């Protein structure tokens, strides 16, 4: 049955961000069940556990045993997770210089200035 009220399918990165946000809001180690409930229950418990396990592999969360299950704690925020994804893409390329060069030249001027400031380099117009 085709239900038009069905929610759109979310990407892995979006789900990881939602789960990380929920964990950060918990302020204490939280169970997968708590995360599922906090997100409104529209994700299956197994999906939440899968996402948490992926985040663990990426170093974005830690876990510790609590009875027969685990509680999870965020190590990174959404910006850290995005940076990890960017690094993973870069690590998968053989010509890092070309990839970085294309990335920088594709940035909007404000983003390029911000990146140069973060790197401590003056911009093409001499701004630092």
Secondary structure, 3 states (H helix, E strand, C coil): CCCCCCCCCCCHHHHHHHHHHHHHHHCCCEEHHHHHHHCCCCCCHHHHHHHHHHHHHCCCEEEEEECCEEEEEECCCHHHHHHHHHHHHHHCCCCHHHHHHHHHHCCCHHHHHHHHHHHCCCCCCCCC
